[in-house]
Amino acid sequence: LVGTLNGSQVELSSQDVLVDNNASALRFSLRNFQELRGSLSLPTGFTPLRITVKATPQGGGAVVERTFSWNEALS
């Protein structure tokens, strides 16, 4: 998650912002459509700009990465 905090651009990892940062909660299968849900806790004064989602295949393979604007991610 990239945004601004106190006038500087910062990047926060999922461990920094997920309320329940249990990695197994974010596991999914591409065999069927799935909606991932969770709660974020952002630092006071943080303004989110964009979010990058990265999928790493189990057992190897190409990592898939896509970046969305914050507004796009919320729609």
JORA-V781647 format. One record per residue. N is the residue number from 1. OMEGA is omega in whole degrees, 0 to 359 (none if undefined). Layout:
N|OMEGA / N|OMEGA
This chain:
1|180 / 2|179 / 3|179 / 4|177 / 5|181 / 6|176 / 7|180 / 8|176 / 9|179 / 10|177 / 11|180 / 12|178 / 13|178 / 14|179 / 15|180 / 16|190 / 17|181 / 18|179 / 19|175 / 20|187 / 21|174 / 22|185 / 23|181 / 24|179 / 25|181 / 26|178 / 27|179 / 28|179 / 29|179 / 30|179 / 31|180 / 32|176 / 33|176 / 34|175 / 35|178 / 36|180 / 37|177 / 38|179 / 39|177 / 40|173 / 41|183 / 42|178 / 43|177 / 44|179 / 45|180 / 46|176 / 47|182 / 48|179 / 49|181 / 50|180 / 51|177 / 52|179 / 53|182 / 54|177 / 55|180 / 56|182 / 57|176 / 58|179 / 59|178 / 60|182 / 61|184 / 62|175 / 63|178 / 64|183 / 65|178 / 66|179 / 67|180 / 68|170 / 69|181 / 70|180 / 71|178 / 72|181 / 73|181 / 74|183 / 75|none
